[in-house]
């Protein structure tokens, strides 16, 4: 295999030497959502051939960005996960997601994955553009899927699912994308409903004007 490189003494060029191939950043995006089986990755990346996915995974393993893990019984299955070094890509992915959000076409109910709306959109724009002191723990009930997102000091952190959420957000993933793109919260009801203490709802609403709006 040809070792492709930009051969430039530049951090951006060095990063692209590792993650600049087609599909690579999207593989890392899927693994930023959590550890995944090969079949999970195929499902989350429609259009990628199995042999190409295998090649991208090997390249990322060789670079030390991902690793294979054997889950204990009763699961007893092999999954892929980001290594500690690989987790450094997370803020890069969130920044790219926030940058790309205005270029998306209008979302359609039933055609947006809930985890993409929560982690790849709301989490991205809140951490990229929200208040630096933002602290919120949110539980989402979107189209039959339960997801958690927590921010502390404006940064996405591992959510504490044993604690009560500050907000419970229910509805469709597409409506959540609309919110991230600048739609008014009231206009999205009943497709999206936010429930919580008044102070938490006010904090959430106060962060929304900083979000990226559609061009």
C-alpha positions in Angstrom: 0.0 0.0 0.0 1.3 3.5 -0.9 2.0 5.6 2.1 0.2 8.8 1.2 1.4 12.0 2.9 1.3 15.7 2.4 4.9 15.9 3.5 4.5 19.2 5.2 5.7 20.3 8.6 2.2 21.3 9.7 -0.1 20.0 12.4 -3.1 20.1 10.0 -1.2 18.2 7.3 0.0 15.6 9.8 -3.5 15.1 11.1 -4.8 14.7 7.5 -2.1 12.1 6.8 -3.8 10.0 9.4 -7.5 10.9 9.2 -7.9 12.6 5.9 -8.9 9.5 3.8 -12.6 9.2 2.7 -14.8 7.7 5.4 -12.1 7.9 8.1 -13.6 10.8 10.0 -17.0 9.3 9.8 -15.7 6.0 11.3 -14.3 8.1 14.1 -17.6 9.9 14.4 -19.4 6.6 15.0 -16.9 5.5 17.6 -17.2 8.9 19.3 -20.8 7.8 20.1 -19.5 4.8 22.0 -17.9 1.3 21.3 -19.4 -0.4 18.2 -19.4 -3.8 16.6 -18.4 -4.1 13.0 -22.1 -4.5 12.0 -23.0 -1.4 14.0 -20.4 0.6 12.0 -21.8 -0.8 8.8 -25.3 0.2 9.8 -24.2 3.7 10.8 -22.2 4.2 7.6 -24.5 3.2 4.7 -22.6 3.1 1.5 -19.2 2.0 2.8 -18.1 -1.4 1.5 -17.1 -4.0 4.1 -13.5 -4.3 2.8 -13.0 -0.6 2.8 -14.4 -0.4 6.4 -12.0 -3.1 7.4 -9.1 -1.2 5.8 -10.0 2.0 7.5 -10.3 0.2 10.9 -6.8 -1.4 10.4 -5.3 2.0 9.6 -6.8 3.6 12.6 -5.6 0.7 14.8 -2.1 1.0 13.4 -2.2 4.7 14.2 -3.2 3.9 17.8 -6.5 5.8 17.6 -8.8 2.8 18.0 -8.6 -0.6 19.5 -10.6 -3.9 19.6 -12.1 -5.0 22.9 -13.7 -8.3 23.9 -16.8 -7.7 25.9 -17.3 -10.1 28.8 -20.1 -12.7 29.0 -23.0 -12.8 28.3 -22.2 -10.4 25.5 -18.9 -12.1 24.5 -18.4 -10.1 21.4 -15.7 -8.0 19.8 -16.2 -4.2 19.6 -14.1 -1.3 18.4 -13.5 1.7 20.6 -11.5 4.9 20.7 -8.2 4.7 22.6 -7.2 7.5 25.0 -5.2 9.0 22.1 -8.2 8.6 19.7 -10.5 10.5 22.1 -8.5 13.6 21.2 -10.5 13.7 18.0 -13.8 14.4 19.8 -13.5 18.2 20.1 -12.4 18.2 16.4 -15.5 16.3 15.4 -17.7 18.5 17.4 -16.2 21.6 15.8 -16.6 20.1 12.3 -20.2 19.2 13.1 -21.0 22.8 14.3 -19.3 24.2 11.2 -21.2 21.9 8.8 -24.7 22.3 10.4 -25.7 25.3 8.4 -24.9 23.4 5.2 -27.4 20.6 5.9 -30.7 20.4 4.0 -33.9 20.7 6.1 -34.3 17.6 8.3 -37.2 15.2 7.8 -38.9 13.3 10.6 -37.9 9.7 10.6 -34.8 10.2 8.6 -32.4 11.5 11.2 -30.7 9.2 13.7 -31.4 10.3 17.3 -27.7 9.9 18.3 -26.7 12.1 15.4 -29.1 14.8 16.6 -28.0 14.6 20.2 -24.3 14.0 20.0 -23.5 15.2 16.5 -25.6 18.3 16.5 -26.8 19.6 19.9 -23.7 18.5 21.8 -21.5 19.9 19.1 -23.0 23.3 19.0 -23.4 23.7 22.7 -19.8 22.8 23.4 -18.5 24.9 20.4 -20.7 28.0 20.8 -22.5 27.8 24.1 -21.7 29.7 27.3 -18.4 28.6 28.9 -20.0 27.9 32.2 -22.9 25.9 30.8 -23.8 22.9 33.1 -26.7 20.7 32.1 -27.6 17.1 32.4 -30.2 16.1 29.7 -32.1 12.9 29.0 -33.6 12.5 25.5 -36.5 10.3 24.5 -36.4 10.4 20.8 -38.3 8.0 18.6 -38.0 5.1 21.0 -34.3 5.7 21.9 -33.0 7.0 25.2 -29.9 9.1 25.2 -28.0 11.2 27.7 -25.9 14.4 27.2 -24.2 16.3 30.0 -22.1 19.4 29.8 -19.9 20.8 32.6 -18.2 24.1 32.2 -19.3 24.2 28.6 -17.7 20.8 27.8 -19.3 17.5 27.0 -18.6 15.0 29.7 -19.5 11.4 30.5 -23.1 11.7 31.7 -24.0 10.5 35.2 -27.1 8.4 34.4 -27.5 7.6 38.1 -28.5 11.2 38.8 -31.7 12.9 37.9 -31.6 14.8 34.6 -32.0 18.6 34.7 -34.1 18.3 31.5 -36.1 15.6 29.8 -36.4 16.3 26.0 -38.9 14.3 24.0 -39.8 14.3 20.4 -38.2 13.6 17.0 -34.5 13.8 16.1 -35.4 16.0 13.1 -37.0 18.6 15.4 -33.9 18.7 17.5 -31.8 19.4 14.4 -34.3 22.2 13.6 -33.7 23.6 17.1 -29.9 23.5 16.6 -30.3 25.3 13.3 -32.1 28.2 14.9 -35.8 27.3 15.1 -37.8 28.7 18.0 -38.5 26.1 20.7 -42.2 27.0 20.9 -42.6 26.6 17.1 -41.4 23.0 17.4 -44.1 21.7 19.8 -45.3 19.0 19.9 -42.5 17.6 17.8 -40.1 18.6 20.5 -40.9 19.2 24.2 -38.5 20.2 26.9 -39.4 19.5 30.6 -37.6 20.4 33.7 -37.2 22.9 36.5 -37.8 26.5 35.4 -34.1 27.5 36.1 -32.8 24.6 34.0 -35.2 25.3 31.1 -34.2 29.0 31.2 -30.5 28.0 31.2 -31.1 25.8 28.1 -33.1 28.5 26.3 -30.4 31.0 27.2 -27.8 28.9 25.4 -29.9 28.6 22.2 -29.2 32.1 20.8 -25.5 31.2 20.6 -26.3 28.2 18.4 -25.5 28.1 14.6 -28.4 29.3 12.5 -29.2 28.2 9.0 -27.9 30.5 6.2 
